[in-house]
Each structure stands twice: as C-alpha cells, then as structure tokens.
Amino acid sequence: MSGPSVCLPSAEELLSKRVQELGLDPKSGEHHLYICRKAEAADQDPEENVSPGPTIPVIDLGIIISPENSTTPCNGHEREEELQKLRSALSSWGCFQAIGHGISGSFLDKLRQVAREFFGQPMEEKKKVAKGVEEFEGYGGDPVPAQGQPLDWSDRLFLDVYPAHRRKPQYWPETPASFSKVLEEYTEKIKKVTEWASRAMALSLSLEEGCFMDQFGEEAPLQVRFNYYSPCSRPNLVLGLKPHADGSGYTIILQDDGVEGLQVLKEGRWVTVPSLPHALLVVMGDQMEIMTNGEFKSPVHRVLSNSERERISIAVFYTPEAGKEIGPQEGLINEDRPKAYKNVKDYADIHWGYYQQGTRAIHVAKV
C-alpha cells in the first residue's frame, strides 16, 4: 500500500517566490529546482571536509601603493616583499585578502548594515525594485539557467553603479533612506581600490603600473551585487552559489563579518575563505587571467548554505569597457612563455552563456 502523495510546488510557483520566502518552509532545501548535491556525496566526499592548512594570503595595499594622506613613506624592502607576496598569491590562489585599502572599517560596517536593512524589509517593499525572471538588474534571483541546471539558494540585488550614466534609478531602493547615499560613496571608494589593486598587480609582475588600467579603459564599468543567503534546513542538498569562475577582470568582495561560506577550489580541495571583518577579498576573473597570459589564475569558487544563520556579502565586478579588446600584456610573452591566450572583446558576454550551462568559458580564449 502506497503512502500519502506529496504535492511538490511547481516550477512556476518556485520561481515566483524568493529564496528568503522559501527559507521559511521547514522543508526548505528540498525544493527540486534548487537541489544540486546528493546528501550522501556531500557527507562522504573528501572535498567537502577540508583539513586545516594554508589559507588565503593577506596583502597590505597601503604598503605597495601609499595612500595620498599617508604620513609614513613606504619602506622599500617591505614594499618589495609585499609585491612578491601578491604575485605568489595570485599565481597560486588567484585571490587575496586586501587590507590597507583606504576604506575605513566603520564605513564597511555601515555598508553591511544598509544591505541587512534592505533584505530585512517586508517582501512587498523589496519587490518595488524587482526584476523579471529573464532580466539581470534589480532584486530577485539570477536569470533562470539552462534546462537541467539548479538554481542558487540565494537572493540578490544587482546594480550598475559606474559610470553614472549606466545607473537605472528604478532599481535603486528608496528604503532604507540611506541606501543610495552609502552606495554612491562606496562606488567612489571602490573605484580608488581598483586603481590601487591594478597598479599593485602590474608592479608585482614588473610591468608598467598603469598597463592593466589602460586595458580596462577609463570608463570600465563597476557593477555591485548585494547577496542574501537564507538559512536552509538541508544545506547539504543546495548551494548558495554554484561553483564558477568570474567573467570579470576581477571581483572585490566584502564578506559577512560573522558567517563564513565562501570557498575557493585549490588543488582539488575546497578551502573556506576566512571572514576578516574589514578586509576586501580580491578574486581574479577570467579576463585578468587572459591579460596576465595565465600568470594569475581565475579560481573556481562557490558559496555554501547554512542551516542556522543568514549571510550577506557585497561583490563589485570590475570589467573592461564594452567593445574594448583585451589580451596578454606584451611584457609577459617570451620564448619561455609564449602567448597562451587570444585577444578578445566582450568576454563577459561569452562567459555568461557558458555560466548558464554550468561550465567555464576560458577555453574559448586559449591559443
């Protein structure tokens, strides 16, 4: 005799609700469109249980690029050591935790607070800036992926922030009241961080310090993604963000100051990125791997779900101007290291098509 039938919600019903709403369901994580892992595999796979070991390098950008208001000149020996650390970090990990980036801890706390206030509002308030299922900018989930690909257990607010003419005011929340002002200020500050980071990366490779900024262009766009990861009763079945590499030049992430979840794949093992309250995690994207002729790596990363606590993060994507051709820096091509990547345009668009299929795109740029 069969047991009682279970009525699963339809795909349309699931897509019409945000993960934050689904998380209130005691069977959250059992919704079929979000399941991407087998519980047994998650429990037994050695990749899921990383033993303590090396962790993401911490780099002090202030030692490499002296802030304008610094009263202490950089020590030449310390600067050279920090540059070597940076090159090593990006060649092996593809990311680093940036300190000395010029943004105060109190301001970063304020940014996290407005993010929490936005996601903590009633659903009807958040839906005032909602996006459609197929649209990208606004509040909601990512555009629905290709058939058979799972959905991520997360909600997000995605906005173009620089240059200013790219902004779409209809997607900028009116509440909390301080949201726009704080985001505009963060955009100005993070623009400066991209300049410092790009110069530091070039110097670490013994290149002219403005070479990467030249490839990105004067109006290289910045896009911000506020992420909200709801608690999930079955975190071993879903992922907050599926494994992927970024299609940007690079991405700058402010993590939650209390809950970890971001992991980087290194040598076949998932390594959890520690949450350093006032550090910015800088992650190479595929376009930086191309520009450095493969010297810097674009790492695969993902976000785990949590059964007890919500988690937020704010990611800024720094991408070359539309239509601008990028390619390996000439100073990184020689007989011992021939050109490994072609010159490409609008790689981010190519990357998105592959991302929707659950695969990487970097191979299309390889020689």
PECORJO-V600555 format. One record per residue. NEAR is the number of other C-alpha atoms within 10 Angstrom. Layout:
<<NEAR> <NEAR>>
This chain:
<<3> <4> <5> <6> <6> <6> <6> <11> <12> <12> <11> <8> <9> <17> <16> <12> <13> <19> <27> <21> <12> <18> <20> <13> <13> <11> <12> <23> <26> <17> <18> <16> <19> <21> <21> <18> <14> <11> <14> <10> <13> <15> <12> <10> <9> <13> <15> <14> <13> <11> <11> <8> <6> <7> <12> <18> <16> <19> <21> <19> <24> <21> <23> <26> <19> <18> <17> <8> <7> <10> <8> <9> <11> <15> <10> <11> <9> <12> <18> <15> <13> <21> <24> <14> <18> <27> <20> <18> <20> <23> <17> <16> <23> <26> <27> <25> <25> <23> <18> <19> <24> <18> <17> <12> <12> <9> <14> <19> <16> <14> <21> <19> <14> <19> <21> <19> <13> <22> <21> <13> <13> <9> <14> <9> <15> <19> <16> <15> <18> <20> <19> <14> <13> <11> <14> <16> <23> <25> <27> <25> <27> <22> <15> <16> <18> <14> <8> <10> <16> <20> <25> <23> <30> <25> <22> <24> <27> <24> <22> <22> <21> <19> <14> <13> <8> <13> <14> <13> <12> <11> <19> <20> <21> <16> <14> <15> <11> <13> <19> <16> <10> <15> <17> <14> <12> <17> <20> <12> <15> <19> <17> <15> <20> <20> <15> <22> <21> <21> <21> <25> <22> <20> <21> <22> <18> <12> <17> <12> <18> <16> <16> <24> <18> <13> <20> <23> <16> <11> <13> <19> <21> <24> <21> <23> <20> <22> <25> <24> <26> <26> <24> <29> <20> <18> <22> <22> <23> <30> <27> <27> <19> <20> <19> <17> <23> <25> <27> <24> <26> <26> <23> <23> <21> <24> <27> <21> <18> <12> <15> <20> <22> <21> <18> <24> <17> <14> <9> <9> <15> <20> <24> <20> <18> <17> <19> <18> <14> <22> <24> <25> <25> <21> <28> <27> <27> <27> <31> <28> <24> <27> <24> <25> <24> <20> <20> <25> <24> <29> <23> <21> <21> <19> <21> <21> <28> <22> <16> <11> <12> <18> <22> <25> <22> <21> <19> <26> <20> <24> <25> <28> <18> <16> <10> <14> <15> <23> <21> <23> <17> <12> <12> <18> <14> <9> <6> <7> <11> <11> <20> <15> <20> <16> <14> <17> <17> <17> <25> <19> <13> <16> <21> <17> <15> <15> <20> <17> <13> <17> <14> <21> <20> <21> <9> <13> <16> <14> <10>>
